[in-house]
Amino acid sequence: MSKLFYYGEDTLDVRTALALANGQRRGALNSTTRERLQASATAVATIAAGEQAVYGINTGFGPLCTTRISPADTLELQENILKSHAVGVGEQTPDLLVRLMLVLKLQALAQGYSGIQLTTLDRIQWHLEENVLPVVPEQGSVGASGDLAPLAHLFLPLIGGGYVTYQGQTRPTAEVLASLGQSPIQLGPKEGLALINGTQFMLAYAVAALDRAKALQDHADRAGAAMVEALLGSARPFLDTVHQLRSYPGSRHVAARIDMLLQDSPLVASHADCERVQDPYSLRCIPQVHGASREAWRH
């Protein structure tokens, strides 16, 4: 297994996010991140106990931003924001995407600017590592303030609510937690708001789509090379000397791949000196078409 990934410290790219979600790589919080998180949570707790009104900590949300919440009701408010926003509908989000959501949220919260408690982040990581996956309906996000409904479903299990998928079965969270010797956690001030604000639902889909797009590009190049062979095309349009003239990275990359795939082709070699002047666009312009897609993917 690859080296440990440190949430909040290391750079998270598509490949790493997928590796963490697939269990091919493990993540952790190092001591620096834990100290930063503790300081942030302490600062929020201090504000919550004070007299100054601060949005999301000791006030209501949205139109109720001017409504002051008493210290005694602050913790209940955090649970209520999860419960009130867990209104998604439709089929269950696939397991891989749920795991990606957890990875992406861990990385975001581990920055230490959300006032999240260590116990909360540790429990989120526990769900990921033990494969106790929250049930998140596919429909419900409108993108305003982030993926509020999907993220509410994602984190409802933290307080013992909602459903989870575990060992191939979908069961009430409270039942699964009890069977694994775990109890719901108590959310601190501002945590409910920090948990549901974000775009990890749509970002998880984007990460998965980028990965599939990369695979499709590679398959398309192989299919293109096979088409050149099947139609007895020429390998000359894929020479690097041709593509150096315009020097587009995408088309040069594709041309080099197809040239490599055709390197030992007896079919291409068998008619190298035929009377055909040129191949149709669908063959000789494969690098330009596929290359544009690769440029968009890289961007």
N, C-alpha and C positions, 0 to 999 in steps of 0.2 A: 504494500500500500504506500502511496506517496506521502511526503512529509505533511505534518500537521498544518492545517490552515488556521490562521488566527483571525477570528471575526473582529472587525473594527480596526485592524492593523494592516492586514494584507489586502492587496487589490483583488477584487472579485470580477472575473471575466466570465464569458459564456461557458467556456470549457470547464473552468473551476466550479462554477455554480452547478453544472450538470454532474460533475464528479462527486460533489458533496451530496447532491440530491439522490444519486444512484448508490451511495454508500461506498464508492471507489476511493473516497478521500474523507478524512475525519476533520472536524473543526473543533476549536476550543477558544476560550477566553483567557488571554494571558494576564499576568498580574497588573500590568499597566492599564489595560482595559478595565479590569475589575475595579481598580482604584478610581478611574475616571467615572465609571458608572455609579459607584458608591457616592462620590462627591456630588454628582448630578441629582441623585435621588434624595440626598440629604438637603440640598438646596431647595428642592420642590417641597419637601416635608416642612421645612422652615417657613416657606411662604404660606403653605396651607394652614399653618397654626397661627399666622399673623393676622393683622387687621387690614392689610392692603388687598384690594380685590385684583386678582390676576386671572385673566381668561383661561378657562380650562382646568384651573386648579381649585379655585373656590368660587366659581361662578357657573351659571348654566351655560348651555351651548346655543349657537345660532342666535335666534331672536331673544333668547333668554340670557344673553351675555351680560345684562345688567342686573340679573337676579343673583343675589349673594347666597352662597351655600354655606351653612354652618359647618364647623369642623366635625361635628358629630355625624353629619350626613355626607361628608366628602367621599368616604369609602364606598358607601352604598351607591353614590352617583356613578362611580366608575363601573360597577357591575351593571347598573341600569343602562348605561350607554351601549354596552355589548348586547344586552338582551333586546333593547328597543331597535337596534339596527340589524339584528339577525333575521331578516325577512326575505332571504333569497328563495328562488324557486327553480324548478327544472331538475335535470339529471345531476348526479354527483360529478364534481370536477375530478378528472383522472388522478390517480395516486401520485404519479410523477410530478404533475403540476402543483399538487398540494405540498409535496416535499420541496419543490422549488420555491413556493411561497414562503415556507418556513425558513429556508436558507437565506432568501433575499431580505426577509424581515429581521433575521438575526444580524445580518450585516449592517442594516440601517440603524437598528437600535443600539448596536455595539459602538457606534460612533460616540455615544455618551452625551447627546444633546436633548434627549427626550424625557429625562427624569425617571427612567425605567429602573426597577429594582433588579438586583442580581438574581434573586430567587425567581423572578419572572423569566428572565433570559435563560436561566438554568432549566426551568421547566419546559420552555419552548424547545430547547435543544434536546431534552429528554424525549419529547414527542417525536422528534426527527430520528434520533438514534434508536429508539425502541420501536419505531414504525407504528406508533399509535397515532394514526392520521385523522385529523378532524374532517368531518363531512362538510364540504363546502358546495352549495348549489351553484350551477354554472351561470344562472341568470340573476341579476339584481343590482349590478354595479352600473351607475350612471356617470361615473367619472368625476362627480362633484366632490371636492375635498378628498378625492382618492376613491379607492374601492371599499367604501364604507361597509356595505352589506357582506361581501365575501370575507373581508377581514374580521368582521364581527363573528361570523360562523367559524372562521379559522381559530379564533381565540376564546370562543365560548367554553371549550373544554377546560381552559385554565381554571375556571371557577366551578367546574363540575357540570356544566350545561351542555346541551346539544348531543351530538352523536359522534362516534369515532369508528374508523375501520381498523380492526386488529385481527391478525391471523386469518384474513379472508372473510371476516364477518363484521357486519355493521351493527353496533350495539350502543345503548345509552352510555354516555361518558362516565357517569357516576358508577355504573356497574363494572366497567373495565378498570377504572382507577382503583376501586376496592379490591378487585381480583389481583392487582399488581402491587398492592400495599401502598398506594399513593392516595393523597387527599387533595381536594381542591385548594388552590392558593388564595390568599387575600391580596387583592389588588391595592396598591397604594395610590395616593393622590396623583391625578393626571394620567395614570397608566392606561385607563380605558380609552382615553382620547388618543394617546400615543400609539396604541395598538391598532385602532381602526383607521387612523389617518395614514395614507400611503398608497402606492400604486403597485403593490407586489402581486396582485392578481393578474392585471394586464401585463406586467413585466414578466411574470412566469410564462405566459403564453408567448411573449416576444422571444424569450430565451429559447424556448422549445422550437419555435418557428425558425429562428436563425440556425439552430443546429440541423433541422431537417432541410433547410435551404442549402446548407453546405453539402450535405449528403446528396441532394438532388443534383447539384452542380457537378459533382464528381461522376454521378451516374450518367448525366447528360453527355459529358465528355467521352465516356466509354461508348455510349450509344452512337455518338457522332463518329468515332473512329470505326466502329463496326459498320456504319452506313457507308463510309468511304470505301471500305473493303467490299461490301456487298454490291455496290454500284460501280466497282472497278475504277474508283477515283484516283487522283494523283496525290502524292504526299508533298509535292513541291509548294503548295500554298501555305504549308505549315512550317516552312523553314524560318529560323529566327532572323536570318538576314533580311527577309521581307518585312517582318514585324518590327524590326529595329527602326525602320524608317519613320513610323508613326509613334512608336515607343509608348503605346498604351499598356500599362502593366497587366490589365485583365486579358487582353487579346494575346499578349506575349506568353502569359502563363498557360492559357488554353492551347495555343499553338504548340508550345513545348510538350504539353501533356499528350496531345494527339500524335505529334511526331514520334514521341517515345512509344506510344501504344502501337504505332504502325511500323516500328523499326524492323521487326523480323517478319513482317507480313509477306508471305509468298504471293498472295493475290496482287498486292500493290506492285511488287517487284516484277510480276509476270507481264505487265503491260506498260512498263515505264516508257517504252519507245513507241507507243501506239500513235495513231494519226489524230486522235482527239486534240483539239486546240486548247479547250479549257473545260473545266467541270461547271455544273450549274451553281448558282449562288448558294443553294442549300447545302452544298459541300464545302466550297472554297471559302465561304464567309462564316463558317462555324466559329472561329476564334473571335470575330467581331461581335457576334450575337451572344455567345456564351460569356465572352469577356465583359460585356456591358453588365450582365447579371452579376458577375463576380465583383465588379467595381461597386455596384450598388450594395452588395452584401458586405464588402469591406468597409464601406462608408457607415 
